[in-house]
Amino acid sequence: MVIVGNWKMNKIVSESVKLATELVAAASSIQNVVFAIAPSYLALAKVSDVVKGTNVKLAAQDVHWENQGAFTGKVSADMLKDVGVEFVIIGHSEQRTYFGETDLSVNKKVKKVLSLEMTPIICVGETIAERKAGQLELVLSAQITGAYAGLSGDEAQRTVVAYEPVWAIGTGVTATDDEAQQAHQFVRSMIAKLYGDSTAQSISIQYGGSMKPDNAAGLVAQKDIDGGLIGGAALQVDSFLGILNAAEMRRQ
């Protein structure tokens, strides 16, 4: 079970430190769930100091696939590694929608992150238009195949997938438990086609789409849902803790 709070473009550095400090204190009893927070690039180093030595892990919201060099405005994987990042979110729908992320660039980033022993969280998901057009499986198939191109089975086992129905991100609308389970089951079946059932079963597949304390228990109870990539609910300690507690109960 892997829960990651994606803070997106929220919280200045001092606010990020405060939230991380409060979370460390509040979530100290969570033992059976792997969980991380992903503040902005600017806050990573200071938040890293806060969570170091605790059960709260550090995640980054994106990365560039090249090494250090003439790439103005980008952040390299070794920079993230140096400040203690363990998870990197790759291919988020907002990156795909607003900033030109493609399956090819996702694949490059995944390979770079794996090469430095960090864990990529590979985001996949369909828009409402694609779902209504019956293209859910087509879209997910292309995204999974593209993200994992050229990866060995051992490398695939070191990844996490986040299924995020684009129509449920930041809208307050959530996929039903059954809708989410069906999509997760298909994602797992795609990974099984590429690497076999054992590898597919070993990979955590998160749900990312307006998971909140009041719907988390139903979602994480589904057979193929192994956690969550949390947006808005991760910006408050109480709501994020509610989701962590629901996941912790599932693991007991």
N, C-alpha and C positions, 0 to 999 in steps of 0.2 A: 504494500500500500504506500503510494507516494503522493503527497499533497504539496503543491507549490503555490505560494501566493505571488501573483504577478502584479506589482504595484503600478505598472505602466508609467505614464508621465505624470505622476503624482508625488507629493511630498518633497519639500526642499530638504537639504542635508540634515539640518537640525531636527526637523520633523521625522525624518527617516530614522535617525538615531533614537529618538524618543519612542517611536513605535516598536522598533526592534528591541529596545530595552524592556519595554512593557511585555512584549511577547515572550522574551526569554524567561521572565519571572512567572508569567501566567501558564506557560506550556511546559514547565519543567517536569510534570508528571507523565507526559506523553512518552511512552516507551516502545510501543509496537508499530508505530507509523513513522516512516521517513518523511520529514517535511523540511521545506526550504522557503526562503523569501527572496524575491527578486526586485530590489530597489533600482533606482536609476543608476546609470554609470557613475555619475558624480558622487553618489552616496555609497558606492560599493566598499571603498576602503574603510570608511569610518564604521559602517555597519558590520563589516568583517571583524573589526576589533570588538564589537559588542557581542557577537555570536560565537566567537572563538572559544572552544572548549565546552560549548553547550550542546544540547540536542537540536538546535536550530542550524540548519545548513544554509549556505549562500548560493544564490542562483543569479545569472545575468539574463537580461531580456533579449539579447542578440549578440552577434559577433561578426567579424569579417573573416573571410576564408584565407586571406593572404597573411604572410608574416609581416612584421613591422616594416614600414616603408612609406612611400609617397601616396598615402590614401587618406587625404584630409577628411576629418570628421568621423573616421572609423576607429574601432577598437579591436585589437588583435587578441587571439586566444591566449597567448602567453601573458599578456597584460592581465587578463581575467584570472588566469591560473595563479599569478603572482600575488593577487590580493585575496586568495582563498576561495575562489568560486569553484563549486563542485558540479553544478548543473547549469546548462545553457539552453534557453528557449530558442528554438529555431523554426522559422516558417510560420510564425503566428499570422492569423488571418489579416491583422492590421498591417503587418509588413507586406503581405501579398497584395492587399487591396490598395494601400496608399504609397508604397515605396518600391514596387516593382520586383518583389521577391518571386522567384520562380522555382520549380522543382529542381532545376540544375543548380541554382545558387544554394538551395537547401542542402543538396547532396555534398557540395563543396564544404559547407560549414560543418556538416555532420562529421565528415572525414577529418577535418582540422581539429575539432573538439575531441574526437576520440583519440587522435594522435597524441594529445596532451593529457590523456587519462581523466578527462572530465566526462560527464554524462549529458548527451544531447537529449533534449525533450522535443521530439519531432511533432509539430502541429499539423493536423490534417482536418479537413471538414468542408462541407458544402454550403453554398448560399441557398436562400429560400427559393430562388428561381430554379436552381439546379435540382433541389429536392422536388419541387412541384413538377418538373419536367421528367422525373423518374431517373435522374442521372446520379443519384447518390453513390451507387457502387462504381460507376464509371469514374467519377471524380476521385473517390477514395483510392481506387485501384491505381490510377495514374500518379497520385501523390505518394502513395506508399512505394510503388515501384521506382519512382524517381528518387525518392529520399534514400532508398537502400541500394541504389545502383553501385555495384563494385564493392560492396561490403561483404566480408566473410561472416560465417555464422557466429564466430566468437565475437566479432565486432558488433553484430546485430544484438547479441545478448546484453551488450553494455549500453543499450539505448532505452529510452522511455518514449512512448507515443501519447500524444494528447489529442483525442477526438473533440473538436470544437465545432459544433454546428454554427456557422457564421451568423445565422438568423437569431441565435440565442445569446450572442455576446453583447453585454451592455444594454440589452433590451428589456431585461426582467422576464423575458419569456424563456422557459426551460423546456428542453425535450422531455417527454414523458419517460418514466423508467423503462418502459418497453421500447420506445424509439431509441433511447440511448443504448440499451442493451443490444438491440439488433445491429446498430452501427458498429459497436465495439466488437461484436461477434464477427462481423464481416472483416473488420480490420485485422483481427487475430487470424482469420482464415487466410487472408492475403499473405500475412507473414509466414503462416504455415506452408503455403505454396512455395515461398521463396526459400525457407530454411528448415522446414519440418515442424511437426507438432510440438516437440519438446522445447525447441527454441521459442516458438510462438507462445507457449504457456508460461515461459520464464520471463517474458517481457511485460512490464507494467503498462497498462493502457489507461490513461486518465480521462475523465470527462471534463471538458472545459466549456461551459456555457451557462452562466448564471447559477452556479451551484451556491446554495445558501444553507444556513443551519437548518431551516425547516424542510429542505428537500434532500439534504445530503444523505441521510440514513437510507432512504429509498433507493437512491442512485448507487451508493457503494455496496448495497446488498445484492446488486445484480452480479451474475456469475462472471462476466467479463469486464467489469468496471473495477479498476485497481487503484482508484484515487481521484484526485481532481487538480485541475489547473484553475486557480481561483483568481478572479479579477476584483470587482468592487468589494466583495465580502472580506477580502484580505486586508483592506485598509483600516479596519477596526479590529482591535484585539478580541472583543467579545464574539463577533461574528466568525472570525477565523478560528477561534478556539472552539466554537460550536461545531464547526465542520471537522476539526481535528478530533474532537471527542466522539463524533459519529463514526469516524473511521477507526478510532481506537476500539470502540465497542464491537465493530465488525471483526476486528482481529483477535478478540478475546474468546 
